[in-house]
Amino acid sequence: MRSLTAITTFAALAVGAVSTGYAQSDRAMPIPHVGAELDVPGAVEMPDPNIEYKVVFDIVGLPDDPSEVNPRLVNVARFINTLANNGVPEKNRQIAIVLHRASTENALRNDAYKARHDGHDNPNIELIRQLKAQGVDIRQCGQALIARKIDPADLLPEVQLDYWALTTLLRFQYDGYIKLGPN
């Protein structure tokens, strides 16, 4: 099996370009209500079912509106759906997310999120659960928790607490993951 060495086809996903359409397919999406990128007739570079996609998304941002789902998390879901829609099997979709800086708040239990955002519910919880159900490894920077004075007990159970985003990102890269972001 070939290993992914370049992923420029999906660079737009990492920097926030979000398509509003669904790929033209009858297949059910692994993560519902997100869709996949649109088919492009005549495109040469396409997702390859024989490639092992090992990608770590470095997510640092938070939407201005606390009631909106983080578009970077949506991009990860869209990436998974696009790979699946193009026949990339689940075993070849090794996806991870590292949350740090402002994105730390995406990983909070609802009560902790509400306390920090004027009573707004955490809109990211369901998507984080769906990503985890699809095998996405979701990590949280411990240094960001300390800097933001967040109790580790306030993290969602789907999120693993790590010492520091930099060591986590380096570890994933050492293990052959391509880093996309920060965004």
URLIN-V698785 format. One record per residue. N is the residue number from 1. SS is DSSP state (2 for helix, 1 for strand, 0 for the rest). D_FIRST is the distance of its C-alpha to the first C-alpha in whole Angstrom. Layout:
# URLIN-V698785
n:N ss:SS d_first:D_FIRST
n:N ss:SS d_first:D_FIRST
This chain:
# URLIN-V698785
n:1 ss:0 d_first:0
n:2 ss:1 d_first:4
n:3 ss:1 d_first:7
n:4 ss:0 d_first:10
n:5 ss:0 d_first:12
n:6 ss:0 d_first:15
n:7 ss:0 d_first:16
n:8 ss:2 d_first:20
n:9 ss:2 d_first:19
n:10 ss:2 d_first:20
n:11 ss:2 d_first:22
n:12 ss:2 d_first:25
n:13 ss:2 d_first:24
n:14 ss:2 d_first:25
n:15 ss:0 d_first:28
n:16 ss:0 d_first:30
n:17 ss:0 d_first:30
n:18 ss:0 d_first:30
n:19 ss:0 d_first:30
n:20 ss:0 d_first:32
n:21 ss:0 d_first:31
n:22 ss:0 d_first:29
n:23 ss:0 d_first:26
n:24 ss:0 d_first:27
n:25 ss:0 d_first:26
n:26 ss:0 d_first:27
n:27 ss:0 d_first:25
n:28 ss:0 d_first:26
n:29 ss:0 d_first:24
n:30 ss:0 d_first:23
n:31 ss:0 d_first:26
n:32 ss:0 d_first:29
n:33 ss:0 d_first:31
n:34 ss:0 d_first:29
n:35 ss:0 d_first:27
n:36 ss:0 d_first:24
n:37 ss:0 d_first:25
n:38 ss:0 d_first:27
n:39 ss:0 d_first:25
n:40 ss:0 d_first:26
n:41 ss:0 d_first:27
n:42 ss:0 d_first:25
n:43 ss:0 d_first:23
n:44 ss:0 d_first:20
n:45 ss:0 d_first:18
n:46 ss:0 d_first:17
n:47 ss:0 d_first:14
n:48 ss:0 d_first:11
n:49 ss:0 d_first:10
n:50 ss:0 d_first:6
n:51 ss:1 d_first:6
n:52 ss:1 d_first:7
n:53 ss:1 d_first:11
n:54 ss:1 d_first:13
n:55 ss:1 d_first:16
n:56 ss:1 d_first:19
n:57 ss:1 d_first:23
n:58 ss:1 d_first:26
n:59 ss:1 d_first:29
n:60 ss:0 d_first:32
n:61 ss:0 d_first:34
n:62 ss:0 d_first:36
n:63 ss:0 d_first:38
n:64 ss:0 d_first:42
n:65 ss:0 d_first:43
n:66 ss:0 d_first:42
n:67 ss:0 d_first:42
n:68 ss:0 d_first:39
n:69 ss:0 d_first:35
n:70 ss:0 d_first:33
n:71 ss:2 d_first:32
n:72 ss:2 d_first:29
n:73 ss:2 d_first:28
n:74 ss:2 d_first:28
n:75 ss:2 d_first:26
n:76 ss:2 d_first:23
n:77 ss:2 d_first:24
n:78 ss:2 d_first:24
n:79 ss:2 d_first:20
n:80 ss:2 d_first:19
n:81 ss:2 d_first:21
n:82 ss:2 d_first:20
n:83 ss:2 d_first:16
n:84 ss:2 d_first:17
n:85 ss:2 d_first:20
n:86 ss:0 d_first:17
n:87 ss:0 d_first:15
n:88 ss:0 d_first:12
n:89 ss:0 d_first:13
n:90 ss:2 d_first:14
n:91 ss:2 d_first:12
n:92 ss:2 d_first:10
n:93 ss:1 d_first:13
n:94 ss:1 d_first:14
n:95 ss:1 d_first:17
n:96 ss:1 d_first:20
n:97 ss:1 d_first:24
n:98 ss:1 d_first:26
n:99 ss:1 d_first:30
n:100 ss:0 d_first:32
n:101 ss:2 d_first:36
n:102 ss:2 d_first:37
n:103 ss:2 d_first:34
n:104 ss:2 d_first:35
n:105 ss:2 d_first:37
n:106 ss:2 d_first:35
n:107 ss:2 d_first:34
n:108 ss:1 d_first:38
n:109 ss:0 d_first:39
n:110 ss:2 d_first:41
n:111 ss:2 d_first:45
n:112 ss:2 d_first:44
n:113 ss:2 d_first:42
n:114 ss:2 d_first:46
n:115 ss:2 d_first:48
n:116 ss:2 d_first:46
n:117 ss:0 d_first:46
n:118 ss:0 d_first:49
n:119 ss:0 d_first:49
n:120 ss:0 d_first:46
n:121 ss:0 d_first:43
n:122 ss:0 d_first:39
n:123 ss:0 d_first:38
n:124 ss:0 d_first:34
n:125 ss:2 d_first:34
n:126 ss:2 d_first:33
n:127 ss:2 d_first:30
n:128 ss:2 d_first:29
n:129 ss:2 d_first:30
n:130 ss:2 d_first:27
n:131 ss:2 d_first:25
n:132 ss:2 d_first:25
n:133 ss:2 d_first:25
n:134 ss:0 d_first:21
n:135 ss:0 d_first:20
n:136 ss:0 d_first:21
n:137 ss:1 d_first:22
n:138 ss:1 d_first:25
n:139 ss:1 d_first:27
n:140 ss:1 d_first:30
n:141 ss:1 d_first:32
n:142 ss:2 d_first:35
n:143 ss:2 d_first:37
n:144 ss:2 d_first:37
n:145 ss:2 d_first:38
n:146 ss:2 d_first:41
n:147 ss:2 d_first:42
n:148 ss:0 d_first:42
n:149 ss:0 d_first:44
n:150 ss:0 d_first:42
n:151 ss:0 d_first:42
n:152 ss:2 d_first:39
n:153 ss:2 d_first:40
n:154 ss:2 d_first:40
n:155 ss:1 d_first:36
n:156 ss:0 d_first:35
n:157 ss:0 d_first:33
n:158 ss:0 d_first:30
n:159 ss:0 d_first:30
n:160 ss:1 d_first:29
n:161 ss:1 d_first:32
n:162 ss:1 d_first:30
n:163 ss:0 d_first:33
n:164 ss:0 d_first:32
n:165 ss:2 d_first:29
n:166 ss:2 d_first:29
n:167 ss:2 d_first:28
n:168 ss:2 d_first:25
n:169 ss:2 d_first:24
n:170 ss:2 d_first:23
n:171 ss:2 d_first:22
n:172 ss:2 d_first:19
n:173 ss:2 d_first:19
n:174 ss:2 d_first:19
n:175 ss:0 d_first:16
n:176 ss:0 d_first:14
n:177 ss:0 d_first:15
n:178 ss:1 d_first:16
n:179 ss:1 d_first:20
n:180 ss:1 d_first:22
n:181 ss:1 d_first:26
n:182 ss:0 d_first:28
n:183 ss:0 d_first:30
